[in-house]
């Protein structure tokens, strides 16, 4: 069931995008 993996990847990407750049 790749759907679960896809959802997880989306959540991770969204979290990374929301997080401010530490650079």
C-alpha positions in Angstrom: 0.0 0.0 0.0 2.1 2.9 -1.3 -0.7 5.3 -0.4 0.5 5.3 3.3 4.0 6.0 2.2 2.9 8.8 -0.1 0.9 10.4 2.7 4.0 10.2 5.0 6.2 11.7 2.4 3.8 14.6 1.8 3.6 15.2 5.5 7.3 15.3 5.8 7.7 17.6 2.8 5.0 19.9 4.2 6.7 20.0 7.6 10.1 20.7 6.0 8.6 23.5 4.0 6.9 25.0 7.0 10.1 24.9 9.0 12.1 28.1 8.6 15.5 27.9 6.9 18.2 27.5 9.5 20.8 28.8 7.0 
